[in-house]
Amino acid sequence: MKRLKIIFLSLFVLAIAAPSLQAVTIKLGTIAPERSPWVKELKLLGLEWRKITNGKVKIKIYAGGIAGSEEDMARKIRLGILGGAVFTNRGINNIYPDSYVLNIPFYMDSIEELDYILEKMSPFFEKEIEKKGFKVIVWAKAGWVNFFTKKPIQYPEDLKKHKISFTTGAPAMEQAWKQSGYHIVPNELKDMMMGLQSGMVDSFYLPPIMAASGQFFPLAPNMCPLKIAPLMGGFVISKRIWDRIPNQYKEEMTAVAKKMAAKLYQKTIELEKEAIEEMKKHGLKINPVPPGALAKWKAASEKGMDALVGKAFSKEIFDKLVRHLKEFRQSNK
């Protein structure tokens, strides 16, 4: 009888432990192309995670948007069809709209300011995102967004003479640009080339890498060097899946993911420089902005703020951003 009890207890313990011992395959979606540096690093990360967990965690990558748009991928994660995704700011904002505060035009001026804001605000963001069933493994910086225009621009009044292609899906930001006095033309990214060729639009704002890879710049060959906003993203997986992974592996898994993100950011900076140099060889002009012009861009941006605060993101989160920026700037005068 005693032996039977021991056997029963052993089987019971094994039954409880079984879920944590089963291999987890994370189906990971991304809009990044199959041969891009991002997908290459994700594959290496998958090998690292497999090694760390003794084969218990594997990553299967669905690159190039074959898993759908970022909105589709977020929905599929909720349904359990996908296990995770590498999102741009658009995908993160779809999950947690308050993160849109990171996209306000002309609010952050440098990578140092962005790093400080992430240090102060990302823990709060991550807790709120977890409540929605997602786990942020690492935030990813992917450079900055610039204006590309048909004619040179230096001041907001110059840009107001252009028709700006605006990627649909962010009605509050669209309204903010309009409220600031700009001529916004809603347009899907896939249709932007046609819009530029037809004259429906004559300007856009994108990271230089995308302006080059999409071959949009020949039709808007003037780049304004002012940084509009950082391009942020994140590696996110289902919290259900994260909770299935034994805790003993999570710290090391997160650490290698952060190393990957840092490496990718440096690679992005290098690629951005290469893209700009290549575009310059093919007619791109970078038009210097006079001293004091940034203040005018910021003032113009402020005119659209009431279309964003309380609509695209909460006033509470906006006030936190303003406070932390003030802290950073006062301590770095």
NORRAKA-V541048 format. One line per field, one symbol per residue. phi: phi as a letter, one per 40 degrees, with the letter a starting at -180 (. if undefined). psi: psi as a letter, one per 30 degrees, with the letter a starting at -180 (. if undefined). burial: I if it has 16 or more other C-alpha atoms within 10 Angstrom, else O. A space follows every 50 residues. Layout:
phi->???
psi->???
burial->???
This chain:
phi->.ccccccccccccccccddccccbbccbcacccdccdccdcccccdcccc cdcfgcbbbbcbcggcchcccccccccccgcbcaabbcdccccccbdccc ccbccgcbbaccccccccdcbcdcdcccccccgbbccacbcbgbbbcbbc bcbbbdcccccbbccbcchbcccdcccccchcccbdacdcbcdcccccgc bbaabacdccccccfccdcacbbcccccaccbaacbbccdcdcccddccc cccccccccccccccccccccccccccccccbhcbbcdbcdgcdcccccc cdcccccbcgbcaccdccccdcccccdccccbc
psi->eeeeeeeeeeeeeeeefeeffkkkjjjklkfklegleeeeeeeeeeeeee eeghgfklkkkjlggfgaleeeeeeeeefgelfaljkaeeeeeeejffff ffgkkhekfleeeeeeeeeefeeeeeeeeefggkkjekkkkhalklkkle lkkeleeeeffljkkkklfieeeeeeeeffgljkjkkkefgeeeeeefge lgllklkeeeeeefhfeffigkkkfkkelljlaljklkeeeeffkkfffe eeeeefeeeeeeeeeeeeeeeeeeeeeeeefgfkkjjkklkfeeeeeeee effgeffekfdelleeeeeeeeeeeeeeeefh.
burial->OOOOOOOOOOOOOOOOOOOOOOIIIIIIIIIIOOOOOIIOIIOOIIOIII OIIOOIIIIIIIIIIOIIIIIOIIIIIIOOOIIIIIIIIIIIIIIIIIII IIIIIIIIOOOOIIOOIIOOIIOOIIOIIOOOOIIIIIIIIIIIIIIIII IIIIIIOOIIOIIIIIIOOOOIIIIIIIIIIIIIIIIOOOOIIOIIOOOO IIIIIIIIIOIIOOOIIIIIIIIIIIIIIIIIIIIIIIIOIIOOIOOOOI OOIOOIIIOIIIOIIOOIOOOIOOIIOOIIOOOIIIOOOOOOOIOOIOOI IIOIIOIIIOOIIIIOIIOOIOOIIOOOOOOOO
